[in-house]
Amino acid sequence: MTPGRLRRALTRNRAATDPAADDPRLVGRTYAIPFERIWQATLGLARSRRGWTVLSADDIEGQIRAEARTPLGFVDDVMIHVMLDADAQTRVDLVSASRKGSGDLGKNARRIGKFLRALDERLGSRRR
């Protein structure tokens, strides 16, 4: 782990995707696949994740709110946004935030990265 990543792991308890992220796990996804297919795959994946509970899903707003319980019993909040971008491509972005503590030891970034890799697999798509 680089010194910068270690510092972030000890001082941040939130991770979010960003097209300009220096961490490749946090870049988010853009797919040339119709919104409905992405929405169904994303919602199905969120519902099937171990330790996750989907609290709400609104396909009009393109938002899924979930809680993710860690093996130690901590509860983290996950927000997933599925939307069309300016080029009519379907975009998926996530935010994962710990409810307690000042550092997450990188757990939120790992959660986002694992979710996006699983979504790529489910869709049979490579990252763009």
Residue pairs with C-beta under 8 A, 6 or more apart in sequence:
1 9
1 106
5 23
5 106
8 106
9 103
9 104
9 105
9 106
10 103
10 105
11 102
11 103
12 102
12 103
12 104
12 108
13 97
13 98
13 100
13 101
13 102
13 103
13 104
13 108
14 95
14 96
14 97
14 98
14 104
14 108
15 26
15 95
15 96
15 97
15 104
15 108
15 109
15 111
15 112
16 26
16 93
16 94
16 95
16 96
16 112
17 26
17 27
17 28
17 92
17 93
17 94
17 95
17 112
17 116
18 26
18 27
18 28
19 27
19 28
21 27
21 28
23 109
25 109
25 110
25 112
25 113
25 116
26 109
26 112
26 113
27 127
28 91
28 92
28 93
28 94
28 116
29 91
29 92
29 116
29 119
29 120
29 127
29 128
30 85
30 89
30 90
30 91
30 92
30 128
31 38
31 89
31 90
31 91
31 92
31 123
31 125
31 128
32 89
32 90
32 128
33 90
33 123
33 125
34 90
35 62
35 82
35 84
35 90
37 123
38 82
38 90
38 92
38 123
39 59
39 62
39 82
41 119
41 122
41 123
42 64
42 80
42 82
42 92
42 119
43 54
43 57
43 64
44 122
45 115
45 118
45 119
45 122
46 52
46 54
46 57
46 64
46 66
46 78
46 80
46 115
47 54
49 66
49 68
49 115
51 68
51 69
51 70
51 71
52 66
52 67
52 68
52 69
52 78
53 66
53 67
53 69
54 64
54 65
54 66
55 65
55 66
55 67
56 63
56 64
56 65
57 63
57 64
57 65
58 64
62 81
62 82
62 83
63 79
63 80
63 81
63 82
64 78
64 79
64 80
64 82
65 77
65 78
65 79
66 77
66 78
66 79
66 80
67 75
67 76
67 77
67 78
68 75
68 76
68 77
68 78
68 96
68 111
69 75
69 76
70 76
70 107
74 98
74 99
74 100
74 101
75 99
76 96
76 97
76 98
76 99
76 104
76 107
76 108
76 111
77 95
77 96
77 97
77 99
78 94
78 95
78 96
78 111
79 94
79 95
79 96
80 92
80 93
80 94
80 115
81 91
81 92
81 93
81 94
82 90
82 91
82 92
83 90
83 91
83 93
84 90
84 91
85 91
92 116
92 119
94 112
94 115
94 116
96 108
96 109
96 111
96 112
97 108
98 104
98 107
98 108
116 127
120 126
120 127
